[in-house]
Amino acid sequence: MAHPLRRVRAVADYQFGEGVGELLFPDHVELRFSPKTGRVRHIYLEGVLLATLRPSDGLLALSIEGGKRLLSILSPPKYRVVIHDRFQRYPAEGKNVLAKFVKEADHDIRPGEEVLVVNSADELLAVGRSVLNGEEMLRFKEGVAVKVRRGVLD
């Protein structure tokens, strides 16, 4: 196994939990490098973007496909923000999740973490970064809970 893939998997293990990296990024992923820095920038599987390594903090930003893979790897409630079904259209279209839409949330979520926005059937609606921690998402009745990067209908 090439050194850059080990590093990408180590980042995934750090970010999402031990063993996630190998499941999220199998041996046949394609790593694309930044022409300026020579560092891994994008991770593709069969021509589909799974994730981007953010240069600002070195962590992964998931695409919808990466979110789907992570959803199948992690058991609920890990990294999930469950929203009321009547509001599921908004994050699916790429709109931010407001705290008043949150039905359940992983209590271990911290602000700035990569999260999966799902409906009550645990179907992926969007991927994004948390603005609030898991408990605040449930307590607050106004404000943004998750900044959505991409929705499934986006």
Contacts in CASP RR format, 6 or more apart in sequence:
PFRMAT RR
TARGET T0000
AUTHOR 0000-0000-0000
METHOD contacts of the structure
MODEL  1
MAHPLRRVRAVADYQFGEGVGELLFPDHVELRFSPKTGRVRHIYLEGVLL
ATLRPSDGLLALSIEGGKRLLSILSPPKYRVVIHDRFQRYPAEGKNVLAK
FVKEADHDIRPGEEVLVVNSADELLAVGRSVLNGEEMLRFKEGVAVKVRR
GVLD
1 27 0 8 1.000
2 31 0 8 1.000
4 31 0 8 1.000
4 33 0 8 1.000
4 40 0 8 1.000
5 25 0 8 1.000
5 27 0 8 1.000
5 29 0 8 1.000
5 31 0 8 1.000
7 40 0 8 1.000
8 21 0 8 1.000
8 25 0 8 1.000
8 29 0 8 1.000
8 31 0 8 1.000
8 40 0 8 1.000
8 43 0 8 1.000
8 53 0 8 1.000
8 60 0 8 1.000
9 21 0 8 1.000
9 22 0 8 1.000
9 24 0 8 1.000
9 25 0 8 1.000
10 21 0 8 1.000
11 53 0 8 1.000
11 58 0 8 1.000
11 59 0 8 1.000
11 60 0 8 1.000
12 20 0 8 1.000
12 21 0 8 1.000
12 24 0 8 1.000
12 25 0 8 1.000
12 60 0 8 1.000
13 19 0 8 1.000
13 20 0 8 1.000
13 21 0 8 1.000
15 59 0 8 1.000
15 60 0 8 1.000
15 113 0 8 1.000
15 114 0 8 1.000
16 24 0 8 1.000
16 70 0 8 1.000
16 73 0 8 1.000
16 74 0 8 1.000
16 78 0 8 1.000
16 79 0 8 1.000
16 114 0 8 1.000
20 70 0 8 1.000
20 73 0 8 1.000
20 74 0 8 1.000
23 69 0 8 1.000
23 73 0 8 1.000
24 50 0 8 1.000
24 51 0 8 1.000
24 66 0 8 1.000
24 69 0 8 1.000
24 70 0 8 1.000
24 73 0 8 1.000
25 43 0 8 1.000
25 45 0 8 1.000
25 50 0 8 1.000
26 45 0 8 1.000
28 45 0 8 1.000
28 46 0 8 1.000
29 43 0 8 1.000
29 44 0 8 1.000
29 45 0 8 1.000
29 50 0 8 1.000
30 43 0 8 1.000
30 44 0 8 1.000
30 45 0 8 1.000
30 47 0 8 1.000
31 40 0 8 1.000
31 42 0 8 1.000
31 43 0 8 1.000
31 44 0 8 1.000
32 40 0 8 1.000
32 41 0 8 1.000
32 42 0 8 1.000
32 43 0 8 1.000
32 44 0 8 1.000
33 39 0 8 1.000
33 40 0 8 1.000
33 41 0 8 1.000
34 40 0 8 1.000
34 41 0 8 1.000
34 55 0 8 1.000
37 55 0 8 1.000
39 53 0 8 1.000
39 55 0 8 1.000
40 53 0 8 1.000
41 52 0 8 1.000
41 53 0 8 1.000
41 55 0 8 1.000
42 49 0 8 1.000
42 51 0 8 1.000
42 52 0 8 1.000
42 53 0 8 1.000
43 49 0 8 1.000
43 50 0 8 1.000
43 51 0 8 1.000
43 52 0 8 1.000
43 53 0 8 1.000
44 50 0 8 1.000
45 65 0 8 1.000
48 63 0 8 1.000
48 65 0 8 1.000
49 63 0 8 1.000
49 65 0 8 1.000
50 62 0 8 1.000
50 63 0 8 1.000
50 65 0 8 1.000
50 66 0 8 1.000
50 69 0 8 1.000
51 60 0 8 1.000
51 61 0 8 1.000
51 62 0 8 1.000
51 63 0 8 1.000
51 66 0 8 1.000
52 60 0 8 1.000
52 61 0 8 1.000
52 63 0 8 1.000
53 59 0 8 1.000
53 60 0 8 1.000
53 61 0 8 1.000
54 60 0 8 1.000
54 61 0 8 1.000
59 114 0 8 1.000
60 114 0 8 1.000
61 114 0 8 1.000
61 128 0 8 1.000
61 129 0 8 1.000
61 149 0 8 1.000
62 70 0 8 1.000
62 114 0 8 1.000
62 127 0 8 1.000
62 128 0 8 1.000
62 149 0 8 1.000
63 127 0 8 1.000
63 150 0 8 1.000
64 124 0 8 1.000
64 126 0 8 1.000
64 127 0 8 1.000
64 150 0 8 1.000
64 151 0 8 1.000
64 152 0 8 1.000
64 154 0 8 1.000
66 127 0 8 1.000
67 116 0 8 1.000
67 124 0 8 1.000
67 127 0 8 1.000
68 124 0 8 1.000
70 79 0 8 1.000
70 116 0 8 1.000
71 80 0 8 1.000
71 116 0 8 1.000
71 118 0 8 1.000
71 122 0 8 1.000
71 124 0 8 1.000
74 80 0 8 1.000
76 122 0 8 1.000
77 104 0 8 1.000
77 105 0 8 1.000
77 106 0 8 1.000
77 107 0 8 1.000
78 106 0 8 1.000
78 108 0 8 1.000
79 106 0 8 1.000
79 109 0 8 1.000
79 113 0 8 1.000
79 114 0 8 1.000
79 115 0 8 1.000
79 116 0 8 1.000
80 104 0 8 1.000
80 105 0 8 1.000
80 106 0 8 1.000
80 115 0 8 1.000
80 116 0 8 1.000
80 117 0 8 1.000
80 118 0 8 1.000
80 122 0 8 1.000
81 97 0 8 1.000
81 102 0 8 1.000
81 104 0 8 1.000
81 105 0 8 1.000
81 106 0 8 1.000
81 109 0 8 1.000
81 115 0 8 1.000
81 116 0 8 1.000
81 117 0 8 1.000
81 118 0 8 1.000
81 130 0 8 1.000
81 134 0 8 1.000
81 137 0 8 1.000
81 145 0 8 1.000
81 146 0 8 1.000
82 102 0 8 1.000
82 103 0 8 1.000
82 104 0 8 1.000
82 105 0 8 1.000
82 118 0 8 1.000
82 119 0 8 1.000
82 120 0 8 1.000
82 122 0 8 1.000
83 91 0 8 1.000
83 97 0 8 1.000
83 101 0 8 1.000
83 102 0 8 1.000
83 103 0 8 1.000
83 117 0 8 1.000
83 118 0 8 1.000
83 119 0 8 1.000
83 125 0 8 1.000
84 101 0 8 1.000
84 102 0 8 1.000
84 103 0 8 1.000
84 120 0 8 1.000
85 119 0 8 1.000
85 120 0 8 1.000
87 101 0 8 1.000
88 119 0 8 1.000
88 125 0 8 1.000
89 153 0 8 1.000
90 96 0 8 1.000
90 97 0 8 1.000
90 101 0 8 1.000
91 97 0 8 1.000
91 117 0 8 1.000
91 125 0 8 1.000
91 126 0 8 1.000
91 146 0 8 1.000
91 148 0 8 1.000
91 151 0 8 1.000
92 125 0 8 1.000
92 126 0 8 1.000
92 151 0 8 1.000
92 152 0 8 1.000
92 153 0 8 1.000
92 154 0 8 1.000
93 151 0 8 1.000
93 153 0 8 1.000
93 154 0 8 1.000
94 126 0 8 1.000
94 148 0 8 1.000
94 150 0 8 1.000
94 151 0 8 1.000
94 153 0 8 1.000
94 154 0 8 1.000
95 148 0 8 1.000
96 144 0 8 1.000
96 145 0 8 1.000
96 146 0 8 1.000
96 147 0 8 1.000
96 148 0 8 1.000
97 117 0 8 1.000
97 126 0 8 1.000
97 144 0 8 1.000
97 145 0 8 1.000
97 146 0 8 1.000
97 148 0 8 1.000
98 142 0 8 1.000
98 143 0 8 1.000
98 144 0 8 1.000
98 145 0 8 1.000
99 132 0 8 1.000
99 136 0 8 1.000
99 137 0 8 1.000
99 140 0 8 1.000
99 141 0 8 1.000
99 142 0 8 1.000
99 143 0 8 1.000
99 144 0 8 1.000
99 145 0 8 1.000
100 140 0 8 1.000
100 141 0 8 1.000
100 142 0 8 1.000
100 143 0 8 1.000
101 145 0 8 1.000
102 137 0 8 1.000
102 138 0 8 1.000
102 145 0 8 1.000
103 120 0 8 1.000
104 138 0 8 1.000
105 134 0 8 1.000
105 135 0 8 1.000
105 137 0 8 1.000
105 138 0 8 1.000
105 145 0 8 1.000
106 115 0 8 1.000
106 134 0 8 1.000
107 134 0 8 1.000
107 135 0 8 1.000
108 134 0 8 1.000
109 115 0 8 1.000
109 130 0 8 1.000
109 133 0 8 1.000
109 134 0 8 1.000
109 137 0 8 1.000
110 130 0 8 1.000
110 133 0 8 1.000
110 134 0 8 1.000
111 130 0 8 1.000
111 131 0 8 1.000
111 132 0 8 1.000
111 133 0 8 1.000
112 129 0 8 1.000
112 130 0 8 1.000
112 131 0 8 1.000
113 129 0 8 1.000
113 130 0 8 1.000
114 127 0 8 1.000
114 128 0 8 1.000
114 129 0 8 1.000
115 127 0 8 1.000
115 128 0 8 1.000
115 129 0 8 1.000
115 130 0 8 1.000
115 146 0 8 1.000
116 124 0 8 1.000
116 126 0 8 1.000
116 127 0 8 1.000
117 124 0 8 1.000
117 125 0 8 1.000
117 126 0 8 1.000
117 127 0 8 1.000
117 128 0 8 1.000
117 146 0 8 1.000
117 148 0 8 1.000
117 151 0 8 1.000
118 124 0 8 1.000
118 125 0 8 1.000
119 125 0 8 1.000
124 152 0 8 1.000
125 151 0 8 1.000
125 152 0 8 1.000
126 146 0 8 1.000
126 148 0 8 1.000
126 149 0 8 1.000
126 150 0 8 1.000
126 151 0 8 1.000
126 152 0 8 1.000
126 154 0 8 1.000
127 148 0 8 1.000
127 149 0 8 1.000
127 150 0 8 1.000
127 151 0 8 1.000
128 146 0 8 1.000
128 147 0 8 1.000
128 148 0 8 1.000
128 149 0 8 1.000
128 150 0 8 1.000
129 146 0 8 1.000
129 147 0 8 1.000
129 149 0 8 1.000
130 137 0 8 1.000
130 145 0 8 1.000
130 146 0 8 1.000
131 143 0 8 1.000
131 144 0 8 1.000
131 145 0 8 1.000
131 146 0 8 1.000
131 147 0 8 1.000
132 140 0 8 1.000
132 144 0 8 1.000
132 145 0 8 1.000
136 145 0 8 1.000
137 145 0 8 1.000
137 146 0 8 1.000
END
